[in-house]
Amino acid sequence: MPRSTYTEALLGPELYSKVRDTKILVVGAGGIGCELLKNLVLVGFADIEIIDLDTIDLSNLNRQFLFRKPDISKSKALVAAATARHFNPSSGIEIHARHGNVKDSMNDLEWIKGFGLVMNALDNMDARRHVNRLCQAAGVPLIESGTAGYLGQVTPMIKDHTECFDCVPKPTPKSFPVCTIRSTPSEPIHCIVWGKTYLFGKLFGEDDEDLDTEELDQAKASGENAEEIENLKKEAAAFREVRKGLGEEDGPQRVFHKVFNEDINRLLAMEDMWKKEGRVKPVPLLYESIIDGSFQVPPLRNAPVAPQPQTEGSAKQAEKKGLKDQRELSLKENLELFIDSCKRLSARAIAYPNLPLAFDKDDDDTLDFVLATANLRATAYGIANKTRFQVKEMAGNIIPAIATTNAIIAGLIVMQSLNILKTLSSSNSGTSTETNGASSAGPAVRNVFLRTDPAKPLGFSEPQRADQKCSVCRDVYIPFRVDLTRCTLGQFVNDIIKNWLETASFESREENDELEWTIFEGGRLLADPDFDDNHERTLEDLDIKRGKMLTVRDEDGKWRPIHFCICEGDAQATPPYALPSRPPSIPLAPPAPAPREASEEPILLDSMPPVAAVSAQNGSAAPASAQPAEVVPIASTTAAGIKRGAPEDGDVRLDGEEEVAAKKRKVEQVAVTKVDNGDDFEIL
């Protein structure tokens, strides 16, 4: 008896056939991705592609069970695929693994259209948004997922039926004023951010004087203390001198004296700074006194009694009680670690002078430096010290990942994928379905939440309708196959915009409406009715590449933006582009975005509504006695800070004054890209 016999009996011949025929894309081969790939293979999905740009670290092995110690430094996607094949070897399953970035230019609209279902197992917001936009443009169902400790979520997203990833506002990254980080920290995270993003960069990163000046000028313009800003500029210049002698024998000691003594004394001389309520004056640290044990550790702020100094004996006793990384270091140990890590890092910088160092939570040298500097600074300011484990968690933006949570969420993803395939099959066969896919033919598509309530660990909610003001799923997308080397911007404007697009059906368009168009690529203005300087240039010359989008907006903003998605064209075709046979319908643009009403939040249900409760009028579930359950906020990202490539230019929507200012510029070169460094915080 074939292994698939029981699976086919459980799913039914029709759904099992869909499982075997549907091409699946899995984006991410980490904690959720490994469990998900294993589940897909066991269920019998026969055509799977998995993509991930990350490599295997030692820290992955405690929860990503497709990897073993010999696999360290190898591609996650390739190793995961090779291991998962053994779970169902004789079933004819094909797994296509790719070590690459989902944002690569080859992964365009035509590529994503080749899949019947996309499953996200990602760890960062930027990639999530990119995949969501591709799926919305192509009309391919997407299942989004994420975990945070014991919490998790699975969210199916179907074009025109449910909200997309960008329909729901996301929390903004944490940000700290530059003066708080550099002069007046009050929390451990301030000291960690200072050590990671400021001091480490000053000593071992790329020396960029212009960037320093620009950052401080922006802080001054935003209203921060002008005198303090000028002092910080002098401090930056002094750092360059200290950096030159870092490789000498007493170089780390000179750095310590400058950072933890001279700079603190300079700040103390600014009396006005410390008059603000709540600010605590720091205490300069003395190298010799710390080494010989005579230094008096300042009391913790908000602590009624100064803590007892830790002796060497007590430190050794504490180390015996717990793991090394979970032991709090003494002041002398932090100083010795600072000197030692400086020597290690300076040796690396001297050996490779053209390769600036960067912080990596899995790099012992960089982590030791940040641990020591953060704790020394915290001691000076009366702030509690942190253990190595805590600093790694905070500096690396690590959200605790639990193998059991990943396994549960991966199982729920597959269950929802079956519901989606059942729903699509019912739709194609003429069975009545609505937003959530509920029908007599099978279970409904649901958002599923994993909660910490042991009595009711799973919560369900009906997917919400798409937000009509969403700038992603409500916009219009058109596949545009083009030979970039032959097609000019003028051809695009005259042949496609003024002729082909003019024949489209515009909602509520009156006969006397004259359309004038503005064309953007990302945040760059390429052309408008008063700016045609780029018309003679080819799209390739304008640095427009496969995978990007040309965005067309009418001057009055009456209709939705139209995105022409660049796909690979035929180099021999005439004309040098290909378009759909008919232009799409262009809906009206919504009014200005407004905050969501509380009533629009989904209601969590304690159990799945019975199929019998489906309304004949609208096809939606109507449970008779379901009590609303508590809405559990789930973090939209998992472990940030995992190694990944820098994102490419995103599509930026310009409105109001920004758009007017953009029209005044003649874009001759590519706009500067702001790179996401993987942090959940930024310095303002």
Secondary structure, 3 states (H helix, E strand, C coil): CCCCHHHHHHHCHHHHHHHHHCEEEEECCCHHHHHHHHHHHHHCCCEEEEEECCECCHHHHHCCCCCCHHHCCCEHHHHHHHHHHHHCCCCCCEEEEEECCCCCCCCCHHHHHCCCEEEECCCCHHHHHHHHHHHHHHCCCEEEEEEECCEEEEEEECCCCCCCHHHCCCCCCEEECHHHHHCCCCCHHHHHHHHHHHHHHHHHCCCCHHHHHHHHHHHHHCCCCHHHHHHHHHHHHHHHHHHHCCCCCCHHHHHHHHHHHHHHHHHHCCHHHHHCCCCCCCCCCCHHHHHHCCCCCCCCCCCCCCCCCCCHHHHHHHHHHCCHHHCCCCHHHHHHHHHHHHHHHHHHHHHCCCCCCCCCCCCHHHHHHHHHHHHHHHHHCCCCCCCHHHHHHHHCCCCCCCHHHHHHHHHHHHHHHHHHHHHHHHHHCCCCCCCCCCECCECCCCEEEECCCCCCCEEEECCCCCCCCCCCCCCEEEEEEECCCCCEHHHHHHHHHHHHHHHCEECCCCCCCCCCEEEEECCEEEEECCECCCCCCECCCCCCCCCCEEEEEECCCCECCEEEEEEECCCCCCCCEECCCCCCEECECCCCCCCCCHHHCCCEECCCCCHHHCCCCCCCCCCCCCCCECCCCCCCCCCCCCCCCCCCCCCCCCCHHHHHHHHCCCCCCCCCCCCCCCCCEEEC
